[in-house]
């Protein structure tokens, strides 16, 4: 290995070790940590974060990056790692060390404040913490902001480079234009679909058995992965040989079932990253949008496809004979694809899901760019749900407090969910030209689909942007039209609309 690059690599190895420790604390916080541990663990997280900051912003890292930039014989991977390290350093070095640590400790504690507020339906309890989180997000964005750049665009770039508010306004405008009227038509003229058999009578131990089966069936490797339980399902990874997913279990059986398939999609992405780049600054999924494209690809384009269930529906009925033996696969497919506007994003049907995201996008722009009165957010939230989905939340826990994201400072993250739907649909339409997609599902050959995604998306990590990956895989620039066409075709047929 080039000696100068080797020096940079050894410094980065230390930063990766600190990040790994922080990821383990995050995993523990959400799965096993006792409730009273929060403030004490937050101090440990603060100290580790300060160490990470020191390595990334220190002279040793700066000199190693500068030396590598003078090298002319770096490989493509080495150049990508160098660029990733440089960008990570630039994002941090403009932030004062004390503020960086203070924010890390705030975020470590904020999730517990949010959790208690949600449990007690008490937005006022969460509001002071939310104000502090937003204060830091705006301040940090102002440090990174370039001349003429919007603060919200700075935050969006953390999760999806190349998708600023101008493009997202156009994107969500198309979704609003096409999907809100379609939803209204379904509610007024679509047939009734019975999904009552999905609720109640599904023992947790049987759901756990089904969860592991489904994760393994779609391709999640348990020799390199773990499935656990948490209040809010999520995926995290230490590297491509240690990827961890969670789910939660509910009376409505399909909620857990699809969260497992969803998180398995995230996990399969991380497991598919090349060994050459894992544990480097480019050794993760390229963006939140591309990550969501993979999780929602598995959840919806695979998991809600009738061909997926043909080989395994008997397994489901054997696990839950009292509930599902009388239910045909056709009835089951209608039920799991039912459009039912609800308040909870994570339980939203495939059609209305992106409308939940559109509401959060509009609110985040107001919070970051317009200094909206935060006390009024619950009412604004409820108004938008009534306008777009035709329903109004009865309390803040099924309204503005339902998501953990803002307590974690993840402003700019939400649009990635809707972009992921559109990325996945564009990939899906192209893949159907190259392979018998439905036939592979009927034959249970999901490994062929997984290998295609690994080859075209997963292996590259952050070496290519989401737009570059979409263009390389499909031959086209990104467009939301495939996603819109997919939803309109699917749901007009499902609801017998002319």
C-alpha positions in Angstrom: 0.0 0.0 0.0 1.2 3.5 -0.8 3.0 4.7 2.4 1.3 8.1 2.5 -2.2 6.6 2.0 -1.3 4.0 4.6 -0.8 6.8 7.2 -4.2 8.2 6.4 -5.7 4.7 6.6 -4.3 4.1 10.1 -5.8 7.4 11.4 -9.1 6.5 9.8 -9.0 3.2 11.5 -9.1 4.9 14.9 -12.0 7.0 13.9 -13.9 3.9 12.7 -13.2 2.3 16.1 -14.8 5.2 17.9 -17.8 5.2 15.5 -18.2 1.5 16.1 -18.4 2.1 19.9 -20.9 4.9 19.4 -23.0 2.6 17.2 -23.0 -0.1 19.8 -24.3 2.4 22.4 -27.0 3.4 20.0 -28.0 -0.2 19.5 -27.9 -0.9 23.3 -30.0 2.3 24.0 -32.8 1.1 21.7 -32.8 -2.5 22.6 -31.5 -3.5 26.1 -30.4 -0.5 28.1 -32.4 0.2 31.3 -34.5 3.3 31.5 -32.5 5.0 34.2 -29.2 4.7 32.3 -29.9 7.6 29.9 -28.1 10.6 31.4 -25.1 8.5 32.6 -24.6 6.8 29.2 -25.1 10.2 27.5 -21.9 11.4 29.3 -19.9 8.4 27.9 -21.3 9.1 24.5 -20.3 12.7 24.8 -16.7 11.7 25.7 -16.4 9.3 22.8 -17.9 11.9 20.4 -15.4 14.4 21.6 -12.6 11.9 20.9 -14.0 11.3 17.4 -14.2 15.0 16.8 -10.6 15.4 17.9 -9.3 12.7 15.5 -11.3 14.1 12.5 -10.4 17.7 13.0 -6.9 17.3 14.4 -3.7 18.4 12.6 -2.6 14.8 12.1 -5.7 14.1 10.0 -5.5 17.4 8.1 -1.8 16.7 7.2 -2.5 13.1 6.1 -5.4 14.3 3.8 -3.2 17.1 2.4 -0.4 14.6 1.7 -2.7 12.2 0.0 -4.1 14.9 -2.2 -0.6 15.4 -3.7 -0.4 11.8 -4.6 -1.0 10.9 -8.3 -1.0 7.1 -8.0 -4.0 6.4 -5.8 -6.5 3.8 -6.8 -10.2 4.6 -7.4 -11.1 3.2 -4.0 -8.3 5.2 -2.3 -9.4 8.4 -4.0 -13.0 7.7 -2.8 -11.9 7.1 0.8 -9.7 10.2 0.6 -12.7 12.3 -0.6 -15.0 10.7 2.1 -12.5 11.6 4.8 -12.1 15.1 3.5 -15.8 15.7 3.4 -16.3 14.3 6.9 -13.6 16.5 8.3 -15.0 19.6 6.6 -18.4 19.0 8.1 -16.9 18.9 11.6 -14.0 21.3 11.6 -16.3 24.4 11.3 -18.2 23.4 14.5 -16.7 24.4 17.9 -15.7 21.3 19.9 -17.7 22.2 23.0 -20.8 22.7 20.9 -20.3 19.4 19.1 -20.1 17.5 22.4 -23.0 19.4 23.9 -25.2 18.5 21.0 -24.2 14.8 21.1 -25.2 14.6 24.8 -28.4 16.4 24.1 -29.3 13.9 21.3 -28.4 11.0 23.6 -30.9 12.2 26.2 -33.5 13.7 23.8 -34.8 10.4 22.6 -35.8 9.4 26.2 -37.5 12.8 26.7 -39.4 12.2 23.4 -40.4 8.7 24.4 -41.8 9.8 27.7 -43.7 12.7 26.0 -45.2 10.4 23.5 -46.2 7.9 26.1 -48.0 10.7 28.1 -49.3 12.5 25.1 -47.5 15.6 26.3 -46.0 17.8 23.6 -45.3 20.6 26.1 -42.9 18.3 28.0 -40.9 17.6 24.8 -41.0 21.2 23.4 -38.0 22.7 25.3 -35.8 19.8 24.2 -37.1 20.1 20.6 -36.2 23.8 20.7 -32.7 23.0 21.8 -32.3 20.4 19.1 -33.5 22.7 16.4 -31.2 25.5 17.7 -28.2 23.3 17.2 -29.3 22.1 13.8 -29.7 25.6 12.6 -26.4 26.7 14.1 -24.4 23.8 12.7 -26.1 24.3 9.3 -25.1 28.0 9.4 -21.5 27.0 10.0 -21.5 24.8 6.9 -23.7 27.1 4.7 -22.2 28.5 1.5 -23.2 31.9 0.1 -26.7 31.9 -1.2 -27.5 28.4 0.1 -30.6 27.7 2.2 -30.1 26.3 5.7 -32.5 23.5 4.9 -30.5 22.6 1.7 -27.5 22.1 4.0 -29.4 19.6 6.1 -30.9 17.8 3.1 -27.4 17.3 1.7 -26.4 15.3 4.8 -28.8 12.6 3.6 -29.2 13.0 -0.1 -26.7 14.9 -2.2 -28.1 16.6 -5.3 -31.7 16.8 -4.0 -32.3 20.4 -2.8 -35.6 22.1 -2.0 -36.0 23.2 -5.6 -36.0 19.7 -6.9 -37.9 18.3 -3.9 -40.7 20.9 -4.3 -41.1 19.6 -7.9 -41.0 16.0 -6.7 -43.6 16.4 -4.0 -45.7 18.6 -6.2 -46.0 15.7 -8.6 -46.9 13.3 -5.8 -49.5 15.7 -4.5 -51.0 16.3 -8.0 -51.4 12.6 -8.7 -51.8 10.7 -5.4 -54.1 13.0 -3.4 -56.9 12.8 -6.1 -56.3 9.0 -6.5 -56.7 8.5 -2.7 -59.9 10.6 -2.8 -61.3 8.5 -5.7 -60.5 5.2 -3.8 -62.3 6.5 -0.7 -65.4 7.6 -2.6 -65.7 4.9 -5.3 -63.4 2.0 -4.5 -64.6 -1.4 -3.3 -64.5 -2.4 0.4 -61.6 -4.7 1.4 -61.7 -6.7 4.6 -58.5 -6.9 6.6 -60.0 -7.7 10.0 -58.4 -11.1 10.1 -55.0 -9.5 10.3 -55.8 -8.1 13.8 -55.6 -10.1 17.0 -54.9 -13.8 17.8 -51.2 -13.7 16.7 -49.1 -14.8 19.6 -45.8 -12.9 20.0 -43.7 -16.1 19.9 -45.3 -17.1 16.6 -44.6 -13.6 15.2 -41.0 -13.9 16.3 -40.7 -17.3 14.5 -42.2 -15.8 11.4 -40.0 -12.7 11.6 -36.8 -14.8 11.5 -38.1 -17.0 8.7 -39.0 -14.0 6.5 -35.7 -12.2 7.2 -33.8 -15.3 6.2 -36.1 -16.1 3.2 -35.5 -12.7 1.6 -31.8 -13.0 2.0 -30.7 -11.6 5.4 -27.6 -13.6 6.5 -27.8 -14.5 10.2 -24.2 -15.6 10.2 -23.4 -11.9 9.8 -26.6 -10.4 11.2 -28.8 -10.1 14.3 -32.6 -9.6 14.7 -33.8 -8.1 17.9 -36.8 -6.1 19.3 -37.1 -2.4 19.8 -40.0 0.1 20.1 -39.1 1.7 16.8 -37.7 -0.8 14.2 -34.3 0.2 12.8 -31.1 -1.1 11.2 -27.5 -0.4 12.2 -24.2 -1.9 11.3 -20.6 -2.0 12.6 -19.3 -3.2 9.2 -20.5 -5.6 6.4 -20.0 -8.6 8.7 -22.1 -7.3 11.6 -25.4 -5.8 10.6 -28.3 -5.6 13.1 -32.0 -5.2 12.5 -34.9 -4.9 14.9 -38.7 -5.1 14.7 -41.6 -4.7 17.1 -44.6 -6.9 17.6 -48.3 -5.8 17.4 -51.8 -7.0 17.5 -51.9 -6.2 13.7 -49.8 -9.0 12.5 -48.7 -7.5 9.2 -47.2 -4.5 10.9 -44.4 -6.5 12.3 -44.2 -8.8 9.3 -43.5 -5.9 6.9 -41.2 -4.1 9.2 -39.0 -7.2 9.3 -38.9 -7.4 5.5 -38.2 -3.6 5.4 -35.3 -3.7 7.8 -34.0 -6.9 6.1 -33.8 -4.8 2.9 -31.6 -2.3 4.8 -29.5 -5.1 6.2 -29.0 -6.8 2.9 -27.7 -3.5 1.5 -25.1 -3.2 4.2 -24.2 -6.9 4.0 -23.6 -6.5 0.2 -21.0 -3.7 0.5 -17.6 -4.7 -0.8 -15.0 -6.0 1.6 -12.6 -3.6 0.1 -14.4 -0.5 1.4 -16.1 -1.6 4.6 -14.9 0.2 7.7 -13.9 3.2 5.6 -15.7 6.5 5.1 -17.3 5.1 1.9 -18.2 1.7 3.4 -21.9 2.4 3.9 -25.0 2.9 1.8 -24.5 5.9 -0.4 -27.5 7.8 0.9 -30.6 7.6 3.0 -32.8 7.7 -0.1 -30.9 4.8 -1.7 -31.1 2.9 1.6 -34.9 3.4 1.7 -35.1 2.3 -1.9 -33.7 -1.0 -0.9 -35.8 -1.5 2.2 -39.0 -0.4 0.5 -38.1 -2.4 -2.6 -38.1 -5.5 -0.4 -41.1 -4.5 1.7 -43.4 -3.4 -1.2 -42.2 -4.4 -4.6 -41.3 -7.8 -3.4 -43.3 -8.3 -0.1 -46.6 -7.1 -1.4 -46.4 -8.9 -4.7 -48.6 -12.0 -4.8 -45.9 -14.0 -6.5 -43.7 -13.6 -3.4 -46.3 -15.3 -1.2 -47.2 -18.2 -3.6 -44.3 -20.5 -2.3 -44.7 -19.5 1.4 -48.3 -18.8 2.2 -48.8 -22.3 3.5 -46.0 -21.6 6.0 -48.0 -18.6 7.2 -51.3 -20.5 7.6 -49.5 -23.3 9.5 -48.1 -20.8 12.0 -51.5 -19.1 12.4 -54.1 -21.8 11.6 -56.9 -20.3 13.6 -56.6 -16.9 11.9 -55.4 -17.7 8.4 -56.6 -21.2 7.4 -60.0 -19.9 6.3 -58.3 -17.0 4.3 -57.4 -17.5 0.7 -54.2 -16.1 -0.7 -56.3 -13.7 -2.8 -58.0 -12.4 0.3 -54.7 -12.1 2.0 -53.2 -10.1 -0.9 -56.1 -7.7 -0.9 -55.8 -7.2 2.8 -52.1 -6.5 2.9 -52.4 -4.0 0.0 -55.5 -2.2 1.4 -55.5 1.6 1.3 -56.5 2.8 4.7 -55.4 6.4 5.5 -54.1 6.4 9.1 -52.1 8.6 11.4 -49.0 6.5 11.9 -46.3 6.7 9.2 -44.7 3.4 9.9 -48.0 1.6 9.5 -49.1 3.5 6.4 -50.2 1.6 3.3 -48.1 1.9 0.2 -50.2 4.5 -1.5 -50.5 7.0 1.4 -47.0 6.5 2.8 -45.4 9.3 0.7 -48.1 11.7 1.7 -47.0 11.2 5.3 -43.5 12.2 4.2 -44.8 15.2 2.2 -46.3 16.6 5.4 -43.1 16.3 7.3 -41.2 17.9 4.4 -43.5 20.9 4.4 -43.2 21.2 8.2 -39.4 20.9 8.2 -39.1 23.7 5.6 -41.3 25.9 7.9 -39.2 25.0 11.0 -35.8 25.6 9.4 -36.5 28.4 6.9 -39.5 30.3 8.3 -39.0 30.1 12.1 -42.5 28.9 12.6 -43.8 29.1 16.2 -43.0 25.6 17.5 -46.0 25.7 19.9 -48.3 25.7 16.8 -46.7 22.6 15.2 -49.3 20.1 16.5 -52.2 22.1 15.0 -50.4 22.7 11.7 -49.6 19.0 11.5 -53.2 18.1 12.2 -54.4 20.6 9.5 -52.2 19.0 6.9 -53.3 15.5 7.7 -56.9 16.6 7.3 -56.1 18.3 4.0 -54.1 15.5 2.3 -55.3 12.3 4.0 -58.8 13.3 5.1 -58.2 12.4 8.8 -57.3 14.5 11.9 -55.2 13.1 14.8 -57.0 13.0 18.2 -53.8 13.6 20.2 -50.1 14.5 19.7 -48.9 10.9 20.1 -50.6 9.9 16.9 -49.7 13.3 15.5 -46.5 15.2 15.8 -44.9 13.0 18.5 -45.2 9.7 16.6 -41.6 9.8 15.1 -38.3 9.7 16.9 -36.4 11.5 14.2 -36.6 15.1 15.3 -35.5 14.2 18.8 -32.4 12.7 17.2 -31.8 15.9 15.2 -32.6 14.2 11.9 -34.0 17.2 10.0 -33.7 16.7 6.3 -33.9 12.9 6.6 -37.7 12.4 6.0 -37.7 13.3 2.2 -35.3 10.3 1.7 -38.2 7.9 2.5 -40.3 9.2 -0.4 -37.3 9.4 -2.7 -36.5 5.8 -1.9 -40.0 4.7 -3.1 -39.3 6.5 -6.4 -35.7 5.1 -6.8 -37.0 1.6 -6.1 -39.9 1.9 -8.7 -37.5 3.0 -11.3 -35.1 0.1 -10.6 -38.1 -2.3 -10.6 -39.4 -1.3 -14.0 -35.9 -1.6 -15.5 -35.3 -5.0 -13.8 -38.5 -6.4 -15.2 -37.0 -5.8 -18.7 -33.9 -7.8 -17.8 -35.3 -10.7 -15.9 -38.6 -12.6 -15.2 -39.1 -10.8 -11.9 -42.4 -12.4 -11.0 -41.2 -15.8 -12.1 -38.2 -15.6 -9.8 -40.6 -14.7 -6.9 -42.9 -17.6 -7.7 -39.9 -20.0 -7.7 -38.5 -18.6 -4.5 -35.3 -17.5 -6.3 -34.8 -14.2 -4.4 -31.0 -14.7 -4.5 -31.0 -13.7 -8.2 -32.7 -10.4 -7.4 -30.4 -9.9 -4.4 -27.4 -10.5 -6.6 -28.6 -8.0 -9.2 -29.0 -5.3 -6.5 -25.7 -6.2 -5.0 -24.0 -5.9 -8.3 -25.6 -2.7 -9.4 -26.2 -0.9 -6.1 -24.9 -2.4 -2.8 -21.2 -3.2 -3.5 -20.3 0.4 -4.3 -21.2 1.9 -0.9 -20.7 5.6 -1.1 -18.3 5.5 -4.1 -21.2 6.6 -6.3 -24.1 8.9 -5.6 -27.7 7.7 -5.8 -28.2 9.6 -9.0 -25.1 8.0 -10.5 -26.3 4.5 -9.4 -29.8 5.0 -10.9 -28.3 6.3 -14.2 -25.9 3.4 -14.4 -28.5 0.8 -13.5 -31.4 2.0 -15.7 -29.7 4.2 -18.3 -32.0 7.1 -17.3 -31.8 10.1 -15.0 -34.0 9.9 -11.9 -37.7 10.5 -12.5 -40.7 10.1 -10.2 -43.0 9.0 -13.0 -42.3 5.3 -12.7 -43.4 5.4 -9.1 -46.5 7.4 -9.9 -47.4 5.0 -12.8 -46.8 2.0 -10.6 -49.2 3.2 -7.8 -51.9 4.3 -10.2 -51.8 1.0 -12.2 -51.8 -1.1 -9.0 -54.4 0.6 -7.0 -56.9 1.4 -9.8 -56.8 -2.4 -10.5 -57.1 -3.4 -6.9 -60.1 -1.1 -6.3 -61.8 -1.8 -9.6 -61.6 1.8 -10.7 -62.2 2.5 -14.4 
